[in-house]
Amino acid sequence: MLRETVSVQEVCVFLNEFLKLDSDCLTNLVNTRHKCNEKIVEHESIQVSCNTDGNFYVGLLGVLNGMFGTNETRAASIVAQINDFNGQILCFRPNKTEVDIIKQKIL
């Protein structure tokens, strides 16, 4: 079935289904970053990171989050919860509030 629209919650459900099928594969996909140009860096909603080498990089989650746009703080729409001990993704969930952002930093 072809979907015309999709919500943040539906993407999280899909990613969590993928995670159950092959968590190593999806964790590796999400953790993979590729160098990107200034046009991507300047895009209003695609999320990129700057590494210590001074270059900008984008990954799968940055692209997916870019689809949904950002709020005034440029917070991500989709959050991956990570196991601090082994780096595996535990689950994906919508990022609902600023409190979630603070909790992420504490965890």
TORTI-280617 format. One record per atom (N, C-alpha, C, CB): residue number from 0; residue in three letters; atom name; x, y, z. Coordinates in Angstrom, 1 decimal, m for minus. Atoms other than C-alpha are relative to their C-alpha. Glycine has a CB too. Layout:
N
R,num,residu,atome,c1,c2,c3
R,NUM,ALA,CA,X,Y,Z
...
% end
This chain:
107
R,num,residu,atome,c1,c2,c3
R,0,MET,N,0.8,m1.2,0.0
R,0,MET,CA,0.0,0.0,0.0
R,0,MET,C,0.9,1.3,0.0
R,0,MET,CB,m1.0,0.0,1.2
R,1,LEU,N,m0.7,m1.3,0.1
R,1,LEU,CA,1.4,3.4,m1.1
R,1,LEU,C,m0.7,1.0,1.0
R,1,LEU,CB,0.0,0.5,m1.4
R,2,ARG,N,0.6,m1.0,m0.9
R,2,ARG,CA,1.0,6.1,1.6
R,2,ARG,C,0.3,1.4,m0.6
R,2,ARG,CB,0.7,m0.1,1.4
R,3,GLU,N,m0.1,m1.4,0.5
R,3,GLU,CA,0.4,9.7,0.5
R,3,GLU,C,0.7,0.9,1.1
R,3,GLU,CB,m1.4,0.5,m0.4
R,4,THR,N,m0.6,m0.7,m1.1
R,4,THR,CA,1.3,11.0,4.0
R,4,THR,C,0.4,m0.9,1.1
R,4,THR,CB,m1.1,1.1,0.5
R,5,VAL,N,m0.4,0.8,m1.1
R,5,VAL,CA,3.0,9.7,7.1
R,5,VAL,C,0.3,0.9,1.1
R,5,VAL,CB,1.3,m0.8,m0.4
R,6,SER,N,m0.2,m0.8,m1.2
R,6,SER,CA,3.2,11.0,10.6
R,6,SER,C,1.3,m0.4,0.7
R,6,SER,CB,m1.1,m0.2,1.0
R,7,VAL,N,m1.2,0.3,m0.8
R,7,VAL,CA,6.2,11.1,13.0
R,7,VAL,C,m0.2,m1.3,0.8
R,7,VAL,CB,0.3,1.2,1.0
R,8,GLN,N,0.3,1.2,m0.8
R,8,GLN,CA,4.5,8.4,15.1
R,8,GLN,C,0.1,m1.2,m0.9
R,8,GLN,CB,m1.4,0.1,0.6
R,9,GLU,N,0.0,1.1,1.0
R,9,GLU,CA,4.1,6.2,12.0
R,9,GLU,C,1.4,m0.4,m0.4
R,9,GLU,CB,m0.8,0.3,m1.2
R,10,VAL,N,m1.4,0.2,0.3
R,10,VAL,CA,7.8,6.6,11.1
R,10,VAL,C,0.7,m0.7,1.2
R,10,VAL,CB,0.7,1.3,m0.3
R,11,CYS,N,m0.6,0.7,m1.2
R,11,CYS,CA,8.8,5.6,14.7
R,11,CYS,C,m0.5,m1.4,0.1
R,11,CYS,CB,m0.5,0.8,1.3
R,12,VAL,N,0.5,1.4,0.0
R,12,VAL,CA,6.5,2.5,14.5
R,12,VAL,C,0.8,m0.8,m1.0
R,12,VAL,CB,m1.5,0.0,m0.2
R,13,PHE,N,m0.8,0.7,1.1
R,13,PHE,CA,8.2,1.6,11.2
R,13,PHE,C,1.4,m0.3,0.4
R,13,PHE,CB,m0.1,0.8,m1.3
R,14,LEU,N,m1.4,0.2,m0.4
R,14,LEU,CA,11.7,2.1,12.5
R,14,LEU,C,0.1,m1.0,1.2
R,14,LEU,CB,0.6,1.3,0.5
R,15,ASN,N,0.0,1.0,m1.1
R,15,ASN,CA,10.9,0.1,15.7
R,15,ASN,C,m0.3,m1.4,m0.5
R,15,ASN,CB,m1.0,0.4,1.1
R,16,GLU,N,0.2,1.4,0.6
R,16,GLU,CA,9.6,m2.8,13.5
R,16,GLU,C,1.3,m0.4,m0.6
R,16,GLU,CB,m1.2,0.1,m1.0
R,17,PHE,N,m1.3,0.3,0.7
R,17,PHE,CA,12.8,m2.6,11.5
R,17,PHE,C,1.0,m0.4,1.1
R,17,PHE,CB,0.6,1.2,m0.8
R,18,LEU,N,m0.9,0.3,m1.1
R,18,LEU,CA,14.8,m2.6,14.8
R,18,LEU,C,m0.2,m1.4,0.5
R,18,LEU,CB,m0.2,1.0,1.1
R,19,LYS,N,0.2,1.3,m0.5
R,19,LYS,CA,13.1,m5.8,15.9
R,19,LYS,C,0.5,m1.1,m1.0
R,19,LYS,CB,m1.5,m0.2,0.3
R,20,LEU,N,m0.5,1.0,1.0
R,20,LEU,CA,14.0,m7.5,12.6
R,20,LEU,C,1.5,m0.1,m0.1
R,20,LEU,CB,m0.6,0.4,m1.3
R,21,ASP,N,m1.4,0.0,0.1
R,21,ASP,CA,17.6,m6.5,12.6
R,21,ASP,C,0.6,1.3,0.6
R,21,ASP,CB,0.5,m0.1,m1.5
R,22,SER,N,m0.4,m1.2,m0.8
R,22,SER,CA,18.8,m4.1,15.3
R,22,SER,C,1.5,0.4,m0.4
R,22,SER,CB,0.0,m0.3,1.5
R,23,ASP,N,m1.4,m0.4,0.4
R,23,ASP,CA,22.5,m4.3,14.2
R,23,ASP,C,0.0,0.8,m1.3
R,23,ASP,CB,0.8,m1.3,m0.2
R,24,CYS,N,0.0,m0.7,1.3
R,24,CYS,CA,21.7,m3.3,10.6
R,24,CYS,C,m0.5,1.4,0.2
R,24,CYS,CB,m1.0,m0.8,m0.9
R,25,LEU,N,0.5,m1.4,m0.1
R,25,LEU,CA,19.5,m0.3,11.6
R,25,LEU,C,0.9,0.9,0.8
R,25,LEU,CB,m1.4,m0.1,0.6
R,26,THR,N,m0.9,m0.8,m0.8
R,26,THR,CA,21.9,0.8,14.3
R,26,THR,C,1.2,0.5,m0.9
R,26,THR,CB,0.5,m0.8,1.2
R,27,ASN,N,m1.1,m0.4,0.9
R,27,ASN,CA,24.7,0.8,11.7
R,27,ASN,C,m0.4,1.0,m1.0
R,27,ASN,CB,0.6,m1.2,m0.7
R,28,LEU,N,0.6,m1.0,0.9
R,28,LEU,CA,22.5,2.7,9.2
R,28,LEU,C,m0.1,1.3,0.6
R,28,LEU,CB,m1.3,m0.5,m0.6
R,29,VAL,N,0.2,m1.2,m0.7
R,29,VAL,CA,21.6,5.3,11.7
R,29,VAL,C,1.3,0.7,0.4
R,29,VAL,CB,m0.9,m0.2,1.2
R,30,ASN,N,m1.3,m0.5,m0.4
R,30,ASN,CA,25.2,5.7,12.9
R,30,ASN,C,0.9,0.4,m1.1
R,30,ASN,CB,0.7,m1.0,0.9
R,31,THR,N,m0.9,m0.3,1.1
R,31,THR,CA,26.6,6.1,9.4
R,31,THR,C,m0.3,1.5,m0.4
R,31,THR,CB,m0.3,m0.9,m1.2
R,32,ARG,N,0.0,m1.4,0.4
R,32,ARG,CA,27.3,9.7,8.4
R,32,ARG,C,0.8,0.2,m1.2
R,32,ARG,CB,0.4,1.0,1.2
R,33,HIS,N,m0.7,m0.3,1.2
R,33,HIS,CA,28.3,11.2,5.1
R,33,HIS,C,0.3,1.5,0.0
R,33,HIS,CB,m0.7,m0.5,m1.2
R,34,LYS,N,m0.4,m1.4,0.2
R,34,LYS,CA,30.1,14.5,4.4
R,34,LYS,C,m1.0,0.6,m0.9
R,34,LYS,CB,1.4,0.1,m0.5
R,35,CYS,N,0.9,m0.7,0.8
R,35,CYS,CA,27.7,17.0,3.0
R,35,CYS,C,0.4,1.5,m0.3
R,35,CYS,CB,m1.4,0.1,0.7
R,36,ASN,N,m0.4,m1.3,0.4
R,36,ASN,CA,27.9,20.4,1.3
R,36,ASN,C,m0.7,1.1,0.7
R,36,ASN,CB,m0.2,0.1,m1.5
R,37,GLU,N,0.6,m1.2,m0.6
R,37,GLU,CA,26.9,23.9,2.4
R,37,GLU,C,m1.5,0.1,m0.2
R,37,GLU,CB,0.7,1.3,m0.4
R,38,LYS,N,1.5,0.0,0.3
R,38,LYS,CA,23.5,23.6,0.7
R,38,LYS,C,m0.8,m0.8,1.0
R,38,LYS,CB,m0.3,m0.4,m1.4
R,39,ILE,N,0.7,0.8,m1.0
R,39,ILE,CA,22.6,20.8,3.1
R,39,ILE,C,0.1,0.6,1.3
R,39,ILE,CB,0.6,m1.5,0.0
R,40,VAL,N,m0.2,m0.7,m1.3
R,40,VAL,CA,24.1,22.6,6.1
R,40,VAL,C,m1.0,1.1,0.2
R,40,VAL,CB,1.4,0.5,0.1
R,41,GLU,N,0.9,m1.1,m0.1
R,41,GLU,CA,22.0,25.6,5.3
R,41,GLU,C,m1.5,m0.3,m0.2
R,41,GLU,CB,0.4,1.0,m1.1
R,42,HIS,N,1.4,0.4,0.1
R,42,HIS,CA,18.8,23.7,4.7
R,42,HIS,C,m0.8,0.3,1.3
R,42,HIS,CB,m0.2,m1.5,m0.4
R,43,GLU,N,0.8,m0.4,m1.2
R,43,GLU,CA,16.0,24.8,7.1
R,43,GLU,C,m0.3,m1.1,1.0
R,43,GLU,CB,m1.2,0.7,m0.4
R,44,SER,N,0.4,1.0,m1.0
R,44,SER,CA,15.3,21.4,8.6
R,44,SER,C,0.9,m1.3,0.0
R,44,SER,CB,m1.4,m0.4,m0.3
R,45,ILE,N,m0.8,1.2,0.0
R,45,ILE,CA,17.8,18.7,7.6
R,45,ILE,C,1.1,0.2,1.1
R,45,ILE,CB,0.8,m0.2,m1.4
R,46,GLN,N,m0.9,m0.1,m1.1
R,46,GLN,CA,19.9,18.0,10.7
R,46,GLN,C,1.4,m0.6,m0.3
R,46,GLN,CB,m0.6,m0.7,1.2
R,47,VAL,N,m1.4,0.4,0.3
R,47,VAL,CA,23.7,17.8,10.3
R,47,VAL,C,0.8,0.2,1.3
R,47,VAL,CB,0.6,0.9,m1.1
R,48,SER,N,m0.9,m0.2,m1.1
R,48,SER,CA,26.6,17.6,12.7
R,48,SER,C,1.3,0.4,m0.5
R,48,SER,CB,0.1,m1.3,0.8
R,49,CYS,N,m1.4,m0.4,0.4
R,49,CYS,CA,30.1,19.1,12.6
R,49,CYS,C,0.9,m0.8,0.9
R,49,CYS,CB,0.2,1.5,0.2
R,50,ASN,N,m1.0,0.8,m0.7
R,50,ASN,CA,32.9,16.8,13.5
R,50,ASN,C,1.3,0.8,0.3
R,50,ASN,CB,0.4,m1.2,m0.9
R,51,THR,N,m1.2,m0.7,m0.4
R,51,THR,CA,36.3,17.7,14.9
R,51,THR,C,0.9,0.4,m1.1
R,51,THR,CB,0.8,m0.9,1.0
R,52,ASP,N,m0.8,m0.3,1.2
R,52,ASP,CA,37.7,17.8,11.4
R,52,ASP,C,m0.5,1.3,m0.7
R,52,ASP,CB,0.0,m1.1,m1.0
R,53,GLY,N,0.6,m1.2,0.5
R,53,GLY,CA,35.5,20.9,10.8
R,53,GLY,C,m1.0,m0.2,m1.2
R,53,GLY,CB,1.1,0.9,m0.5
R,54,ASN,N,0.9,0.3,1.1
R,54,ASN,CA,33.4,19.2,8.1
R,54,ASN,C,m1.4,m0.4,0.6
R,54,ASN,CB,0.5,m1.2,m0.9
R,55,PHE,N,1.4,0.3,m0.3
R,55,PHE,CA,29.6,18.7,8.2
R,55,PHE,C,m0.4,m1.3,m0.5
R,55,PHE,CB,m0.9,1.1,m0.4
R,56,TYR,N,0.4,1.3,0.4
R,56,TYR,CA,28.0,15.3,8.1
R,56,TYR,C,m1.5,m0.2,0.2
R,56,TYR,CB,0.8,m1.1,0.8
R,57,VAL,N,1.4,0.3,m0.2
R,57,VAL,CA,24.5,14.0,7.7
R,57,VAL,C,m0.3,m1.5,0.0
R,57,VAL,CB,m0.9,0.7,m1.2
R,58,GLY,N,0.3,1.4,m0.1
R,58,GLY,CA,22.9,10.7,8.5
R,58,GLY,C,m1.5,m0.3,m0.2
R,58,GLY,CB,0.4,m0.6,1.4
R,59,LEU,N,1.4,0.4,0.3
R,59,LEU,CA,19.6,8.8,8.0
R,59,LEU,C,m1.0,0.8,0.9
R,59,LEU,CB,m0.2,m1.5,0.2
R,60,LEU,N,0.9,m0.7,m1.0
R,60,LEU,CA,18.0,10.3,11.2
R,60,LEU,C,m0.1,1.5,m0.3
R,60,LEU,CB,0.4,m0.3,1.4
R,61,GLY,N,0.0,m1.4,0.4
R,61,GLY,CA,19.0,13.8,10.1
R,61,GLY,C,m0.9,0.3,m1.2
R,61,GLY,CB,1.4,0.5,m0.2
R,62,VAL,N,0.8,m0.1,1.2
R,62,VAL,CA,17.3,13.3,6.8
R,62,VAL,C,m1.5,m0.2,0.3
R,62,VAL,CB,0.4,m1.0,m1.1
R,63,LEU,N,1.4,0.2,m0.4
R,63,LEU,CA,14.1,11.8,8.3
R,63,LEU,C,m0.5,1.1,0.8
R,63,LEU,CB,m0.1,m1.3,0.8
R,64,ASN,N,0.5,m1.2,m0.8
R,64,ASN,CA,13.9,14.6,10.8
R,64,ASN,C,m0.2,1.2,m0.8
R,64,ASN,CB,1.0,0.3,1.1
R,65,GLY,N,0.2,m1.1,0.9
R,65,GLY,CA,14.3,17.0,8.0
R,65,GLY,C,m1.3,0.0,m0.7
R,65,GLY,CB,1.1,0.0,m1.0
R,66,MET,N,1.3,0.1,0.6
R,66,MET,CA,11.2,15.7,6.4
R,66,MET,C,m1.1,0.6,0.8
R,66,MET,CB,m0.4,m1.5,m0.2
R,67,PHE,N,1.1,m0.5,m0.9
R,67,PHE,CA,9.1,16.8,9.4
R,67,PHE,C,0.2,1.4,0.4
R,67,PHE,CB,m0.1,m0.9,1.2
R,68,GLY,N,m0.2,m1.4,m0.4
R,68,GLY,CA,10.7,20.2,9.9
R,68,GLY,C,0.5,0.1,1.4
R,68,GLY,CB,m1.2,0.8,m0.2
R,69,THR,N,m0.5,m0.2,m1.3
R,69,THR,CA,11.9,21.7,13.1
R,69,THR,C,m0.9,1.1,0.7
R,69,THR,CB,1.5,0.4,0.0
R,70,ASN,N,0.6,m1.0,m0.8
R,70,ASN,CA,10.5,23.9,15.9
R,70,ASN,C,1.0,1.2,0.1
R,70,ASN,CB,m0.5,m0.4,1.4
R,71,GLU,N,m0.9,m1.1,m0.1
R,71,GLU,CA,12.1,27.2,16.9
R,71,GLU,C,1.3,m0.3,0.6
R,71,GLU,CB,m0.7,1.1,0.9
R,72,THR,N,m1.3,0.4,m0.5
R,72,THR,CA,14.8,25.4,18.8
R,72,THR,C,0.8,m1.0,m0.9
R,72,THR,CB,m0.2,m0.6,1.4
R,73,ARG,N,m0.6,1.0,1.0
R,73,ARG,CA,15.6,23.1,15.8
R,73,ARG,C,0.1,m1.4,0.6
R,73,ARG,CB,1.4,0.5,m0.4
R,74,ALA,N,0.1,1.3,m0.6
R,74,ALA,CA,14.7,20.1,18.0
R,74,ALA,C,m0.4,m1.1,m1.0
R,74,ALA,CB,m0.9,0.0,1.2
R,75,ALA,N,0.4,1.1,0.9
R,75,ALA,CA,14.5,16.7,16.2
R,75,ALA,C,m1.4,m0.4,0.3
R,75,ALA,CB,1.0,m1.1,0.2
R,76,SER,N,1.3,0.6,m0.2
R,76,SER,CA,11.1,15.2,15.6
R,76,SER,C,0.0,m1.4,0.4
R,76,SER,CB,m0.8,0.1,m1.4
R,77,ILE,N,m0.1,1.5,m0.3
R,77,ILE,CA,12.3,11.6,15.9
R,77,ILE,C,1.3,m0.1,0.8
R,77,ILE,CB,0.1,m0.8,m1.3
R,78,VAL,N,m1.1,0.2,m1.0
R,78,VAL,CA,14.6,10.6,18.8
R,78,VAL,C,0.3,m1.5,0.0
R,78,VAL,CB,m0.3,0.5,1.4
R,79,ALA,N,m0.4,1.4,m0.2
R,79,ALA,CA,16.6,7.4,19.0
R,79,ALA,C,0.6,m0.1,1.4
R,79,ALA,CB,1.1,m0.4,m1.1
R,80,GLN,N,m0.6,0.2,m1.3
R,80,GLN,CA,17.2,6.1,22.5
R,80,GLN,C,1.1,m1.1,m0.1
R,80,GLN,CB,m1.2,m0.5,1.0
R,81,ILE,N,m1.2,0.8,0.2
R,81,ILE,CA,20.6,4.5,22.7
R,81,ILE,C,0.4,m0.6,1.4
R,81,ILE,CB,1.2,0.9,m0.5
R,82,ASN,N,m0.5,0.7,m1.1
R,82,ASN,CA,22.0,1.9,25.1
R,82,ASN,C,1.4,0.6,0.3
R,82,ASN,CB,0.1,m1.5,m0.2
R,83,ASP,N,m1.3,m0.6,m0.3
R,83,ASP,CA,25.0,3.8,26.8
R,83,ASP,C,1.1,m1.0,0.1
R,83,ASP,CB,m0.1,0.8,1.3
R,84,PHE,N,m1.1,0.9,m0.1
R,84,PHE,CA,26.9,0.6,27.3
R,84,PHE,C,0.5,m0.6,m1.3
R,84,PHE,CB,m0.5,m1.1,0.9
R,85,ASN,N,m0.4,0.7,1.3
R,85,ASN,CA,26.9,m1.0,23.8
R,85,ASN,C,m0.3,0.8,m1.2
R,85,ASN,CB,m0.6,m1.3,m0.1
R,86,GLY,N,0.3,m0.8,1.2
R,86,GLY,CA,25.7,1.8,21.5
R,86,GLY,C,m1.2,m0.4,m0.8
R,86,GLY,CB,1.2,0.1,m0.8
R,87,GLN,N,1.2,0.5,0.7
R,87,GLN,CA,22.7,m0.2,20.3
R,87,GLN,C,m1.2,0.9,0.2
R,87,GLN,CB,m0.3,m1.4,0.4
R,88,ILE,N,1.2,m0.8,m0.1
R,88,ILE,CA,19.5,1.7,19.5
R,88,ILE,C,m1.0,m0.9,0.7
R,88,ILE,CB,m0.5,0.4,m1.4
R,89,LEU,N,1.0,0.7,m0.8
R,89,LEU,CA,16.8,0.7,22.0
R,89,LEU,C,m1.4,0.1,m0.6
R,89,LEU,CB,0.0,0.4,1.4
R,90,CYS,N,1.2,m0.3,0.6
R,90,CYS,CA,13.9,2.4,20.3
R,90,CYS,C,0.0,1.3,m0.6
R,90,CYS,CB,m1.2,m0.2,1.0
R,91,PHE,N,0.2,m1.3,0.5
R,91,PHE,CA,12.7,5.3,18.3
R,91,PHE,C,m1.3,0.6,0.6
R,91,PHE,CB,0.0,0.0,m1.6
R,92,ARG,N,1.2,m0.6,m0.5
R,92,ARG,CA,10.1,7.8,19.6
R,92,ARG,C,m0.1,1.4,m0.5
R,92,ARG,CB,m0.1,m0.2,1.5
R,93,PRO,N,0.2,m1.5,0.3
R,93,PRO,CA,8.6,11.2,18.8
R,93,PRO,C,0.6,0.8,1.1
R,93,PRO,CB,m1.5,0.3,m0.3
R,94,ASN,N,m0.5,m0.9,m1.0
R,94,ASN,CA,10.3,14.0,20.5
R,94,ASN,C,m1.1,1.1,0.3
R,94,ASN,CB,1.3,0.8,m0.5
R,95,LYS,N,1.2,m0.8,m0.3
R,95,LYS,CA,7.3,15.7,22.2
R,95,LYS,C,0.3,1.4,0.5
R,95,LYS,CB,m0.9,m0.8,0.9
R,96,THR,N,m0.1,m1.2,m0.7
R,96,THR,CA,8.6,18.4,24.4
R,96,THR,C,1.5,0.4,0.3
R,96,THR,CB,m0.7,0.0,1.3
R,97,GLU,N,m1.3,m0.4,m0.4
R,97,GLU,CA,11.6,20.4,25.5
R,97,GLU,C,0.5,m0.8,1.2
R,97,GLU,CB,0.0,1.5,0.4
R,98,VAL,N,m0.3,0.8,m1.1
R,98,VAL,CA,11.5,18.3,28.7
R,98,VAL,C,0.7,m1.3,m0.5
R,98,VAL,CB,m1.2,m0.4,0.9
R,99,ASP,N,m0.7,1.2,0.6
R,99,ASP,CA,12.4,15.3,26.5
R,99,ASP,C,1.4,0.3,m0.4
R,99,ASP,CB,m0.8,m0.5,m1.3
R,100,ILE,N,m1.3,m0.4,0.4
R,100,ILE,CA,15.4,17.2,25.2
R,100,ILE,C,0.9,0.0,1.2
R,100,ILE,CB,0.1,1.3,m0.7
R,101,ILE,N,m0.8,m0.1,m1.2
R,101,ILE,CA,16.6,17.8,28.7
R,101,ILE,C,0.2,m1.4,0.6
R,101,ILE,CB,m0.7,0.8,1.1
R,102,LYS,N,m0.2,1.4,m0.5
R,102,LYS,CA,16.0,14.1,29.7
R,102,LYS,C,1.0,m0.7,m0.8
R,102,LYS,CB,m1.4,m0.7,m0.1
R,103,GLN,N,m1.0,0.6,0.9
R,103,GLN,CA,18.0,13.0,26.7
R,103,GLN,C,1.4,0.3,0.4
R,103,GLN,CB,m0.2,0.4,m1.5
R,104,LYS,N,m1.3,m0.4,m0.4
R,104,LYS,CA,21.0,14.9,27.9
R,104,LYS,C,0.4,m0.6,1.3
R,104,LYS,CB,0.1,1.6,0.1
R,105,ILE,N,m0.2,0.6,m1.3
R,105,ILE,CA,20.6,13.5,31.4
R,105,ILE,C,0.3,m1.5,m0.1
R,105,ILE,CB,m1.1,0.3,1.0
R,106,LEU,N,m0.2,1.4,0.2
R,106,LEU,CA,20.3,9.9,30.2
R,106,LEU,C,1.3,m0.2,m0.7
R,106,LEU,CB,m1.1,m0.6,m0.8
% end
